[in-house]
Amino acid sequence: QVTLKQGGNTTDFLEMGPAGGHNIYSSLIPQAMDIRYRIDAMNAEDKAIYQSIKAITYPMVILPAMTRSDVTGSMVYTQAGSAPYTNPPLLTPVLDNESTLYNTWLTELNKALTVLTTSQNQFSMGNQDIIYKGDYTKWAKLCNLLKLRIAARLVNKDKAKALSIAAEVAT
């Protein structure tokens, strides 16, 4: 589930292609939501073991979402992919402005960092994780990198907050 797409990866998975062809709404967000939902539905013992896998779904979604937001500005994010988990199904999610997106992403990255840096006895993905080979420390570094990218986007709008984020990452 590297790309989080059901059915597995096709034979052209590692081939380079045109940029911008990936639709996060049809594949990435629904699959990440499914992983989070399944882990949250586990018994307490299993849920504790899989928290790091849940945590890495956040940077995997935030990275392409951030790129999309750079182009489009506001976008559906906080309620994206929630139709299967709401009753009645939420079919008209809200459009989040950039301020909401940045604050949401910072909150999600901070939660992921807490799990990735403090959780013990986590399920090891090993070579099934083709990005970092199951090294959750490297996933935590990616979370910090994404926080720095958010700080860079905020530096001309809210310099104090951008510097605060950068200082937080440095520690």
Buried (B, 14 or more C-beta within 10 A) or exposed (E): BEBBBEEEEEEEEEEEEEEEEEEBBEBBBBBBBBBBBEBEEEEEEEBBBBBBBBBBBBBBBBBBBBBBBEEEEBBBBBBBBBBEEEEEEBEEBEBBEBEBBBBBBBEBBEBBBBBBBEBEEBEEBEEEBEEBEBBBEBBBBBBBBBBBBBBEBBBEEBEEBBEEBBEBBEE
